[in-house]
Amino acid sequence: MNLPLRINFDEKDYTYMIITKGITKETNAIQINMNGMDYQLVCNAKGEWDAVDATVSDHPGLLKAIGRNIKLRYRL
């Protein structure tokens, strides 16, 4: 069972769940669920995690912050 994780972004609290199981340093894509929407985060050439197919209404800054949070949590 996945527990929801929390992040504070622009003075608002958000919760998300990591759907991908068994994240390691070799993982190159991570599925998350936020507000009932599934997003895929992939690692770019700079080592940053960005959302695939994210639109402006999906808050790309928030998704990038979630990617940073996951990177720190799992030491990627």
Phi, psi and omega in degrees: 000132178271132175267144178292139176256153182243149175215144176254123182222127182051045177062026174231146177266136178231150174239147178211162178234140176271121182271326182295133178261150174064053180285127178229181179295339179275352180294131179243359176213137181230129176266132175232160175235125178223124180055039178079000179251137176266137178230149175247126177256133178235151180275128179268185183296333180277355182087011178264149180262122181238153178279139176273137177059033177275139177257174180299324181288346179274004179058072182300329177296320178294317180295324176294321178294322176296318177301318177297319180297316178294319179301317179290319181298316184262003179054053181274000000 
